[in-house]
Amino acid sequence: MSPAPTTPSCFCCAASRRSCWSTSPCPARSPPTGATVAGGSTAFYALFLAEQRKLPTGQRLLPSLRLLAGGGAPKPPELYHEVVAGLGCRLTHGYAMTEAPMVTMGDPHDSPELLATTDGRPPAGMEIRIAPGSGEISLRGPAVCRGYLDEPAPFDADGFLPTGDLGHLTPTGHLVITGRLKDIIIRKGENISAQEIEELLHRHPDVADAAVIGLPDAERGERVCAVLEQPPGSRQLTLAAVTAHLLDQGLAPHKLPERLEVLAALPRGATLRKVLKQELRERFGGGGTGPVPRGTG
């Protein structure tokens, strides 16, 4: 049997001197790495920030870090501002997929507003097309895969690959991701973006993370359910408090969640730590009108 490792397996572990995802302590206790650039998904941004907040005022978790760059999951604008202020570095976020590993990327020289609210611009040769009506993003360029093994060609007549993601381009050519085709909740015939609600929920100080899902409903087609993860020591949120917050943030009343669930931790994938919404749908779906919503007081 090979000996246990004596150095951290990732930058996060080395920087914070702890194991990222294991319940056992990290065997290494290395000094700060001196790294100036780090990468990861949105969950890693939040992890760094949580570790920073445990330190005394004025002490930086990663004193040499100048740039944190990543992608792999939506980046709420509020998290961007919190990370930049908390870690004292720049944050750039990009958009990609297995079929096209570089679609867009934020530029460290972009304005804070663009870095917070967009996913950057495409590199040379990458073409982005937004479908009228649906808003689906399609891609064409040398970085796009040539197809799938033993599967029909996934491209349209012009050679663009439909992604299943939704978004729009700004006048400056920056891409804004607004959700996924499968992440649209259809309630009484109205399309509701889960991502729009999630970004507003992230503005609440008692919300650490949020996932909004559609659940089957015999009358409405789907009902809106917000599943929250709260930071330690925060007050227990109720459905009434959540809907009041969303209304204050300007959400249209017909988009308000009709059900609230609070979990100790949202289920996540092992690699990019994306929230596994299908697990939440299976857990809370139940069919029909579903159980009585929690936290209605």
N, C-alpha and C positions, 0 to 999 in steps of 0.2 A: 504494500500500500504506500502510495506516495505521501510525503509529509504535508501537513497543513500549510497553506500559503502564508507567507509572512509579509506580504504587501497587499494593499487594497486592490480589488479587481476593477475599480472604476474611479474616475476623477471625483465623483460625488463622495465616495467612501473615503478617499484620501483627504479631500478637503475638509470634510466635517468630522473625520476621525470616527466614523461609525459605519455600520453596515446599512446599505440603502434599504433593502427589502427583507433581510433575514431577521428573525426574532432573536437570534443569538448575537452576542457582541462581536464586532469585527476583531479578528486576531491581531490586526496591525494597529499601531499607534504612531503613525508616521508624522513628521513635522509638516507644516504647510508646503504645498507643492511648488509655489512660485509661478503657477500657470497664469497666463494672461488671457487666454481664450478657452471657453468651455462650451459644450453643446449638450443637447438633450431635448426632451419633449416638454410640454407645458407642465406635466407633473413634476419634472425635475426643477423647473423654475420655482414652483411652490415649495418643494422640499428645501432648496437652498434658502428661500425666504424664511421658512419656519425655523431653520437652524440659526439664521442670523438673529431672529427675534429673541432667541434664548440668551444671547450674549449681552453683556453690560453696554450701556449707551456709549458710543464712540469706538467700540471695538468691532472690527470688520472680520467676518468669517473668512473671506477670500481677499485679503488686502491687495494682492497683485492683479486681481481679475479686472480686465478692461472691457471684455466683450463676452456676452452670453448669447449664443446663437442656436436656434433649433427649429422645431416644427413637430409634425406628427399628430397634432390635436389642436382644436381651436384655442386661441389666446384671448381671453377677455381683456378689453382695454384697461380695466381697473387693475388687473394683475400686472400688466406691463408697467404701469406707473408705480405700483408698490415695489416691484422687483428693482427697478432703476433707482428709486429712492432708498430702498433698504440695503441693496448690495453695493450701491455706488458704482455701477458699471452700465454700459450700454447693452441693450437687448434688441436683437434682430430675429424676426420670425419668418419662416418660409412655408411654402406649400409644395407638396410632392406626393407621389404615390409609388407603389411598387412598379407600375408600368412606365413611370416617368420620374426618375429619382431627383430631378431638379426642374421644377416648373416656375416658381418664383422665389425670391429671397429679398428680405429687407436690406437696405443699405445703411450702414452706421451713420452716414452723412444725411440721411433723410430727417425730416423734422420729427419731433416727438409725437405730433398728432398722426402723421403717416405711419410711424412705427407702431403706434398703439392701435390703430384702427384698420390697418391693411396687412396683407401678407407679402408685400414687396412687388417687384417687377420681374418679368421673365428675362432670362439671359438671351443673348443673340441666337437667333434661329428657332426659338420656341414661340409658336403661334397659339394664341388663346382666342377662342370664339365663344360668345355667350348666346345661347339659343333664345330667340325672341319668345316671350310668353313664359316659358318654364324657367328660364334663367340658368339652365344646365351649362356647365363648363365643358368644352371640348378642346382637345389638344392636338397639335401637329408639329413635328420637328424631329431632328436627329436623335434627341434623347428619349423619344417615345418608343416603347417596345414594338416589335414587328408582328405581334399577335400572340395567341395562346396555343400551346401544344395540343393537337388533335381537337381543336375547337374552331368554329366558324370565325372568319375575320371580324373583329369587333368595330371596324372603322366605318364611317359613313361614306357617301359617294365622293366626297372631297378629300378623303384620307384623314379626317379628324377622328380622334378617339373620344367618345363620350365618357365622362368620368363618374356621373351620378352625383357630383357635387354641384351646389348652386352658388352663384355669386354674380358680381358685376365689376367692371373696370372703371376706375376713376378717370377724369380728364388727363391725369398725369401718367396713366398707364399702370397704376397700381391695382392689384387684384384684391377684392374684398370677398371673403368666403362667408356666405350667409346660411349655409346648412347643407343637408343632403336631401335628395329626392325621397329617400326612405325615412328621413327625419322630419317630414312635414306631417303635421297632425291635421286631419280633416274632421272638423267638428261642425255638424249641421251644414255641410257643404262649403264651409269657409276654411281656407288653407292657413294654418298657424305654424310659424317657424319656431321649432324648439330652441334653436340657438339664440334667437332674439330674446326669449324669456330667460334663458340661462345667463346671458350677459347682464341683464338687469338684476338677476338674483345675486350675481357676484358683487354687486355694489353694496349689498347689505353686510354690515360688520359681523353679523352672527352666522354668515355662510362661508364655509371653507371651500366647498365645491358643490356643484349642482348638476343634475341631469333631469331633463324634462322629456317625458315620454307620452305617447298616446295609448290609452287603454280602451279595450272594446266597450261599447255602450249601446244598448239596444235602441235607445231613443235618438242619441246624438250621432251615432256612428263611431266616434271616439270621444273620450273625455281627456282633459289635460291633467297630467299628474306630475308634480314636482317632487323629486327625490333629492334630499339634501344631506350633506355631510357638514357638521358644525365643528368649529374649532373648540379645543378644550376650554372649559370654564365659561362658555357662552350660555346665555339664557335659552331655554327651550322655545323654539319658534312654533307658532300655531298657524293654521291656514289663514285665519283672519289677519294676523300680523304680516304674513307673506303677501297676501293680496293687497293690503293697504300700501305696502312698500312698492309693489309693482305699479299700482295706480299713481302713486307719487312720482314714479319714474316715467310716467307717460304711456304705459301699456294700455292698449284698447281693452275695454271691459270684456269683450267677447273672447279675448285670448287668455283670461285669467285661469290659473289652475283651479280645478274643482276637487283636487285631492292632494294631500301632503303626506309624504313619508320621510322619516329621518332615520338614517343609518349611521352606525359608528364609523363605517368606511364604505365608500362606493366600490363595487366590484371592478377590478381593472385587469387588463391584459398584462402578461409578464414582461413584455419587451418595451413598448412605448408607454405603458401605463394608461392606455386609453380606457375610458369608462365603458364597460360592457353593457350596453343598453338592452341587448336581447335578454340578458339574465334578469334585468329589472322588469322587463315586460312579462317574462315568464313567471316571475315571483309575484307580481302584483296584478297581473291580467285577470285571470280567473273567469273571464267571459261574462256575458250579460251586463248588468249595470255595475257589477263589482261590489266589494264590501263598502260599508259606510266610511266616508273619508275621515282621516284623523285630523285633529287639531282644528276643529271648526269654531272653537271658542276664542 
